Amino acid sequence: MFIDFNRDNQVQENEASQEQVESIVNHRLGRLDGKVTSAQVHIAHVKESRGSTPEYRCSIEVRPEHLSPVVASAEGAGVDAVVRSACDKVLHAYDKVVGKQAAR
């Protein structure tokens, strides 16, 4: 599965490195390998919270073969946490789409 990684200009390399994010995505979405052609991951800085921890948004779009793209996103503190949460949400959405296709 090809992973296209993007981050906005407010997210620094030390906050969200490409290797770190790709590792999480490959681990979480590993069961989709061979079923999807690509995954697009975008990390964005949402806002600075009252504390010192910034908040991020992670959007993931997977492109299953012969189906429409499946998209999910998550927001929260910590890049690792939002990437994991977005992966879990996109897996759930993928399973729902595939289940509907099988029911037809």
C-alpha positions as CSV (number, residue, x, y, z in Angstrom):
1,M,0.0,0.0,0.0
2,F,1.4,3.4,-1.0
3,I,1.2,6.0,1.8
4,D,1.1,9.7,0.8
5,F,2.0,11.7,3.9
6,N,1.3,15.5,4.2
7,R,1.5,18.0,7.0
8,D,0.6,21.6,7.1
9,N,3.3,24.3,7.6
10,Q,2.6,24.7,11.3
11,V,3.5,21.0,12.1
12,Q,7.2,20.6,12.5
13,E,9.2,17.5,11.4
14,N,10.1,16.7,15.1
15,E,6.3,16.7,15.9
16,A,5.3,14.4,13.1
17,S,8.0,12.6,11.2
18,Q,7.1,10.8,8.0
19,E,8.7,7.5,9.3
20,Q,6.8,7.7,12.6
21,V,3.4,8.3,10.9
22,E,4.0,5.7,8.2
23,S,5.0,3.1,10.8
24,I,1.8,3.6,12.7
25,V,-0.4,3.6,9.5
26,N,1.3,0.4,8.2
27,H,0.8,-1.3,11.6
28,R,-2.8,-0.3,12.1
29,L,-4.0,-0.7,8.4
30,G,-1.8,-3.7,7.7
31,R,-4.9,-6.0,7.2
32,L,-5.9,-3.8,4.3
33,D,-2.7,-4.4,2.4
34,G,-3.6,-5.7,-1.1
35,K,-7.2,-4.5,-0.7
36,V,-6.5,-0.7,-1.0
37,T,-4.2,0.9,-3.5
38,S,-3.2,3.9,-1.4
39,A,-3.7,5.9,1.8
40,Q,-3.4,9.6,2.1
41,V,-2.5,10.9,5.5
42,H,-2.7,14.6,6.4
43,I,-1.6,16.0,9.8
44,A,-2.7,19.6,10.7
45,H,-2.2,21.8,13.7
46,V,-5.7,22.7,15.0
47,K,-5.0,25.0,17.9
48,E,-2.8,25.6,20.9
49,S,-4.6,24.5,24.0
50,R,-4.4,26.3,27.3
51,G,-1.6,24.0,28.4
52,S,1.6,23.4,26.5
53,T,0.2,20.5,24.5
54,P,-0.9,21.5,20.9
55,E,-3.9,19.8,19.3
56,Y,-3.7,18.1,15.9
57,R,-6.1,16.7,13.3
58,C,-5.3,13.6,11.3
59,S,-7.3,12.9,8.2
60,I,-6.9,9.5,6.4
61,E,-8.3,8.6,3.0
62,V,-7.9,5.0,1.7
63,R,-8.7,4.1,-1.8
64,P,-10.1,0.5,-2.0
65,E,-9.9,-1.2,-5.4
66,H,-13.2,-0.9,-7.3
67,L,-14.9,1.2,-4.5
68,S,-15.2,4.9,-3.6
69,P,-12.6,6.4,-1.3
70,V,-13.1,6.0,2.4
71,V,-12.3,8.9,4.7
72,A,-12.0,9.4,8.4
73,S,-10.4,12.0,10.7
74,A,-9.6,12.5,14.4
75,E,-8.6,15.4,16.6
76,G,-6.7,15.5,19.9
77,A,-3.4,16.0,21.7
78,G,-0.4,14.2,20.4
79,V,0.3,13.1,16.9
80,D,0.6,9.4,17.7
81,A,-2.8,9.4,19.4
82,V,-4.7,11.1,16.6
83,V,-3.1,9.0,13.9
84,R,-4.1,5.8,15.7
85,S,-7.6,7.1,16.3
86,A,-8.0,8.1,12.6
87,C,-6.7,4.7,11.5
88,D,-9.2,2.9,13.7
89,K,-12.0,5.1,12.4
90,V,-11.1,4.5,8.7
91,L,-11.0,0.8,9.4
92,H,-14.5,0.9,10.8
93,A,-15.7,2.9,7.9
94,Y,-14.0,0.6,5.4
95,D,-15.6,-2.5,7.0
96,K,-19.0,-0.8,6.8
97,V,-18.6,0.0,3.1
98,V,-17.3,-3.5,2.3
99,G,-20.2,-5.0,4.3
100,K,-22.7,-2.9,2.3
101,Q,-21.2,-4.0,-1.0
102,A,-21.3,-7.7,0.1
103,A,-25.0,-7.4,1.0
104,R,-25.9,-6.3,-2.5
